[in-house]
Structure formats: structure tokens, C-alpha cells
Amino acid sequence: MTGAADKGRPVDEQGIFAQRHPSAPKEDLGMSGLPEPDKTGRKHKRRRSKGKSAGGVPSQSAKELAGARSSGAAQSSRKIIPPVYAALDLGTNNCRLLVARPSRRGFRVVDAFSRIIRLGEGVSTTGILSEAAMKRTIDALQVCSKKMQRRAVKRSRLIATQACRVAGNADEFIERVREKTGLELEIIDQETEARLAVSGCASLLEPNSSGALVFDIGGGSSELIWLDLRNQQSPSRNSLKDRLAAQSSISCWTSLPIGVVTISEKFGGHDVTPQIFEEMVLYVMDLLEGFEQKNQIAEQLMSGNAYLLGTSGTVTTLAGIYLGLSFYDRRKVDGCWLKSIDVRDVSRVLVNMSFEKRAAQPCIGNERADLVLGGCAILEAIMRMWPCDRLRVADRGLREGILASLMAEDNVGQSRQRNKAQRNRRER
């Protein structure tokens, strides 16, 4: 359910999020968002100062200087525009697209799309994707296809997760998507999903931490990854290469066959009493028990400077509510820290609300009011199994991990570094 808090944001007629969307155009992910300082003027001054009379070396004539300026202007006008990349995450509940160009410190988002499609609705009981769910999803994917065409996307990776992993008619659905939209979906396994999630939120890893338990509460599954950060070589995690290198810190991981959609279908999501909520929590804790017994993560969390890092829509939703936002604002949510006691307080308030009051919450909305408590129950089970005072919220994940992977494969950052080194040599 990554990015499930999207419902609280303004949308246009296509379901495309407006400027307050967390992936709004012209945003440099993982960075400050401030423009790079323009050093061109200082470099030109240094070159011009070398041309002045000094030590018997004659200065350039006005004509020569004019020619040099003209040549420089021509080169500037032919400045290479970085290629456009796209990442699509088709989950059990959401269809989300991110379109971006490489930037000096990562990538800059130029377009985005997010829509709740509930592709996995009913799959846990029927074993197949329903006709209505497939139609809703294809409608959303047609919007994504048009956006990618309009942005002239060079490379893309379009992934499908748990709903397509378990549905008996997934191959038929993938073929229909290809025929209707021209998009080639790739069904990824749980390990790939976990690794992409780590790369996507790598820039939020604390440099001086001993470890982090990363979790992504999805619609049909939930991934948990323990990162051993004691020997991390690049604590900044800012470059594309560093984001991929974060995967080397994975000590162990697991994927639970439960998410906000499946748990809500099992226990109900419309009218949830405190007793039903507790039953949800205990059910999830049983699923977590084996992973804890095998890896002893609770001991590592308590003995070191470690914390929880949630990349799912459940934690972004709770953060938005805790912060009292009248509309969802990624700038205030992404990277913020919450105390476990505050998370539990928000969950407790939501459990005691009616469905109508939950739906009225600006960071929830009517389409997700029946799913949010299922996510809260999964999160509560995680916090009980692995007690920790600190929880960091990440409004980023699979799509950002995909973009980093694609650009790194094309040596985007390395090419830029080589060009910079060549410019520096020429200027000496």
C-alpha cells in the first residue's frame, strides 16, 4: 500500500495528483530541492584572467574574445537534455507511475500518476483477478501509457507485485494489458520487491545507526528487511550508486502473505471494534514469529542505535494525521520521525472512529477508510514484535528504487563524473 495516503491530496479529472502530490514535477528526490549554485560565471572569470598580460604573455584581442564567446554560446545552445525514465508499480491496491530525468544528485521528477485500482480485490478468496478489477486497472494503465508517450520515455520498468504473483489468471491479464495499452508488465518476486524498496528509501538511512528494520505494508503482502548498517561504506546514500549499494546491508528479509486488502477482507474493514483490531494484531504476530526466532532482530534493535523505517502508505497516513495536516503534504511527511507511543495513539483514535469519520479524515478518504485499520493492525504487530521508540516515515519506495537501478545501469552518474573530470582538466 505504498503511498496509500495519496487519497488525501487534490486530484484533477484524470486522477492525477496536483502540485502537492509527493512526486510532483520538478522535485529532486532525496535532496534538498534547492537549485545547484551556478559556478559558470566564476569559471569564465578564471579563464579570462589567464588571458590578460602577465609575465610577458600577450592578452587576447577583442576579436578573439568575441569569437570565444560566440563559440561558447553555440555550445550552450546545444546542451544535451538528459533522457527520461519511467517506473511503474502496479500493486494490489494502487497503480503508481513516476517519470524522471537524471539530475546532478539523483533524479528530478517530471511527471507522476497515482490511482487506487484494487486489482487484488477478492483474490484471497477466489484465486483470480476479477473482471471489474482488471478493467479498472487497465483504465489507469492507459493513462500511464499516454503520459510515458507524451514524455518520450527512453527506458522504463513496469512491475506488478503480489496480486499478480498469486492470481491464477495473471498471464491473461498481462496479455490484455499489452494489447490495450502497449505496456509490458513484469511480475517480480518478493526478494526483488524487498531490494527495490531498500534502494528507494536508502537516502533516509541514518549515517550513525547500527541498523534499521525497513518494512513496506502493501495491499496483498508486506515485506520486512533488516539492514545491518554497522559497516556501511557510504553513509550519505545520495548518489544513484550509493542507493543501490544499500542493498549490500541487507542481513535478512521476509515477505508476509498479508496486506491491507487481504487482512481487511479476512476480518472486515468497515466496522472494526477494538476486539476485532486486537484479533488482527495477534494474527499478524503469529506470521512474524518465525522470522524473529530465526534472526533475533529484537535483541539487535534494543542493543544498538537502530530504528524502524516504514515505506508504506500506512505510516504516511498515520504521520499526516499525527501532524494534523488539512491536506497531505509530502514535504512534511517524508523523512519525519515519529515516536511509537504517538503512532499507537493515532491508531487508537482511528479504531474508535466510525467508518464515516475515518473517511472524513483528509489523509484517508472514502476509498481507503475500510483499509486503513488493517494497515494499523499490521504496523502494531510489527511494533510489538520489535519494540523501538523511533520510527522514520518514508514517502518513497519501489518506484524510486526502480529509477535508481535503471539510471545506474546506464552509468548516468559515472558519465557525469567523467565529464566533470574532463572539464576540470581542460580548465587547468
Beta strands, then each sheet from edge to edge (+ up, - down):
strand 1: 27-28
strand 2: 85-90
strand 3: 94-103
strand 4: 106-116
strand 5: 155-160
strand 6: 186-187
strand 7: 211-217
strand 8: 222-228
strand 9: 250-256
strand 10: 306-310
strand 11: 337-339
strand 12: 390-393
sheet 1: 1+ 4- 3+ 2- 5- 6-
sheet 2: 9+ 8- 7+ 10+ 12+ 11-
end
